[in-house]
Amino acid sequence: LELVRGNAAGAESRAGALLARYPSHAKALLLNAQAQMARGRFAEATSVLRQLLRHNPDNLDAQYLLGLNHARQEKFADAAAALRRGQAAEPQNSRWLLALAALEARQGRTGKA
């Protein structure tokens, strides 16, 4: 809810409080990563998402955010790899195709998007 309100610091604080008690809490790690991304702390978000994926490699929300996070840093190959891993695990979900198309368009490759 804090992120919806535009309060990334508040979201980070809430996630941090929960993580202090439960260090591998998946939803708290996701919230923390989203807060880091909202604050422009992309390296920190990457670290949090990789931590989450180490413990839960099937967490597709983390995989999706990792792809978006890489794209925001213009690490397009890493972004595409993350999104393709998610697409392979969940081919019926259009979010992967949409994100990959947006990634192609962002690189100026609209013919592929």
The 8 nearest C-alpha neighbors of each residue, nearest first, counted from 0:
[[1, 3, 2, 4, 10, 6, 5, 9],
 [2, 0, 6, 4, 10, 3, 9, 5],
 [3, 1, 5, 6, 4, 7, 0, 10],
 [4, 2, 0, 5, 1, 6, 7, 10],
 [5, 3, 1, 2, 6, 0, 7, 9],
 [6, 4, 2, 3, 7, 1, 37, 0],
 [5, 7, 1, 2, 9, 8, 4, 10],
 [6, 8, 34, 10, 2, 9, 5, 11],
 [9, 7, 11, 10, 6, 12, 34, 38],
 [8, 10, 12, 6, 11, 7, 1, 13],
 [11, 9, 7, 1, 13, 12, 8, 34],
 [10, 12, 8, 14, 31, 9, 34, 13],
 [11, 13, 9, 15, 10, 14, 8, 16],
 [14, 12, 10, 16, 15, 11, 9, 17],
 [13, 15, 27, 11, 17, 31, 12, 16],
 [14, 16, 18, 12, 13, 17, 11, 19],
 [17, 15, 13, 19, 14, 18, 12, 20],
 [16, 18, 14, 19, 15, 20, 21, 13],
 [19, 17, 22, 21, 15, 20, 16, 14],
 [18, 20, 16, 17, 21, 22, 15, 14],
 [19, 21, 18, 17, 22, 16, 15, 24],
 [20, 22, 18, 24, 23, 19, 17, 27],
 [23, 21, 18, 24, 19, 20, 17, 28],
 [22, 24, 21, 25, 18, 28, 51, 54],
 [23, 25, 27, 21, 22, 26, 28, 18],
 [26, 24, 28, 27, 23, 29, 51, 55],
 [27, 25, 29, 28, 24, 30, 14, 31],
 [26, 28, 14, 30, 29, 24, 25, 31],
 [27, 29, 31, 25, 26, 30, 32, 24],
 [28, 30, 26, 32, 27, 31, 33, 25],
 [31, 29, 27, 33, 28, 32, 14, 34],
 [30, 32, 28, 34, 11, 29, 14, 33],
 [33, 31, 44, 35, 29, 34, 30, 47],
 [34, 32, 36, 30, 35, 31, 37, 29],
 [33, 35, 7, 37, 31, 36, 32, 11],
 [36, 34, 40, 32, 38, 44, 33, 37],
 [37, 35, 39, 33, 38, 34, 41, 40],
 [38, 36, 34, 35, 39, 33, 7, 40],
 [37, 39, 35, 36, 40, 34, 7, 8],
 [40, 38, 36, 37, 41, 35, 34, 42],
 [41, 39, 35, 36, 43, 38, 42, 44],
 [40, 42, 44, 43, 36, 39, 45, 68],
 [41, 43, 45, 44, 40, 46, 35, 36],
 [42, 44, 46, 45, 41, 40, 47, 35],
 [45, 43, 32, 41, 47, 35, 46, 42],
 [46, 44, 42, 48, 43, 47, 49, 41],
 [45, 47, 43, 49, 44, 48, 50, 42],
 [48, 46, 50, 44, 49, 45, 32, 51],
 [47, 49, 51, 45, 50, 46, 61, 44],
 [48, 50, 52, 46, 51, 47, 53, 45],
 [51, 49, 47, 53, 48, 52, 46, 54],
 [50, 52, 48, 49, 54, 53, 55, 47],
 [51, 53, 56, 55, 49, 54, 50, 48],
 [54, 52, 50, 51, 55, 56, 49, 48],
 [55, 53, 52, 51, 56, 50, 23, 49],
 [54, 56, 52, 57, 53, 58, 51, 25],
 [57, 55, 52, 58, 53, 54, 51, 59],
 [58, 56, 55, 59, 52, 88, 62, 61],
 [59, 57, 61, 60, 56, 55, 62, 52],
 [58, 60, 62, 61, 57, 85, 63, 56],
 [59, 61, 63, 62, 58, 64, 29, 65],
 [62, 60, 64, 59, 63, 58, 48, 65],
 [63, 61, 59, 65, 60, 64, 81, 85],
 [62, 64, 60, 66, 65, 61, 59, 82],
 [65, 63, 67, 61, 66, 62, 68, 60],
 [66, 64, 68, 62, 63, 67, 61, 69],
 [65, 67, 78, 81, 63, 69, 64, 82],
 [68, 66, 64, 70, 69, 65, 71, 63],
 [67, 69, 65, 71, 70, 66, 64, 41],
 [68, 70, 78, 74, 72, 66, 71, 67],
 [71, 69, 73, 67, 72, 78, 68, 75],
 [72, 70, 68, 73, 69, 67, 74, 41],
 [71, 73, 69, 70, 74, 68, 41, 75],
 [74, 72, 70, 75, 71, 69, 78, 76],
 [75, 73, 69, 72, 77, 70, 76, 78],
 [74, 76, 78, 73, 77, 70, 79, 69],
 [75, 77, 79, 78, 74, 80, 69, 70],
 [78, 76, 80, 75, 79, 74, 69, 81],
 [79, 77, 66, 69, 75, 81, 70, 76],
 [78, 80, 82, 76, 81, 77, 83, 75],
 [81, 79, 77, 83, 78, 82, 76, 84],
 [82, 80, 66, 84, 78, 79, 83, 62],
 [81, 83, 79, 85, 66, 84, 80, 63],
 [82, 84, 86, 80, 85, 81, 79, 87],
 [85, 83, 87, 81, 82, 86, 80, 88],
 [84, 86, 82, 88, 83, 87, 59, 62],
 [85, 87, 83, 90, 89, 95, 88, 84],
 [88, 86, 84, 85, 90, 89, 83, 82],
 [89, 87, 85, 86, 90, 84, 59, 57],
 [88, 90, 86, 87, 91, 92, 85, 95],
 [91, 89, 86, 92, 87, 88, 93, 95],
 [90, 92, 89, 93, 86, 95, 94, 88],
 [93, 91, 90, 94, 89, 95, 86, 96],
 [92, 94, 96, 95, 97, 91, 90, 98],
 [95, 93, 97, 96, 92, 98, 86, 99],
 [94, 96, 98, 93, 86, 97, 99, 82],
 [97, 95, 99, 93, 98, 94, 100, 86],
 [96, 98, 100, 94, 95, 99, 101, 93],
 [97, 99, 101, 95, 100, 96, 94, 102],
 [98, 100, 102, 96, 101, 97, 95, 103],
 [101, 99, 112, 97, 103, 102, 98, 96],
 [102, 100, 104, 98, 99, 103, 105, 97],
 [101, 103, 99, 105, 100, 104, 98, 106],
 [104, 102, 100, 108, 106, 101, 105, 112],
 [105, 103, 109, 107, 101, 108, 106, 102],
 [106, 104, 102, 107, 103, 101, 108, 109],
 [105, 107, 103, 104, 108, 102, 75, 109],
 [108, 106, 104, 105, 109, 103, 110, 102],
 [109, 107, 103, 104, 110, 106, 111, 112],
 [110, 108, 104, 112, 111, 107, 103, 106],
 [109, 111, 108, 112, 104, 103, 107, 100],
 [112, 110, 109, 108, 103, 100, 104, 107],
 [111, 100, 109, 103, 110, 104, 108, 101]]
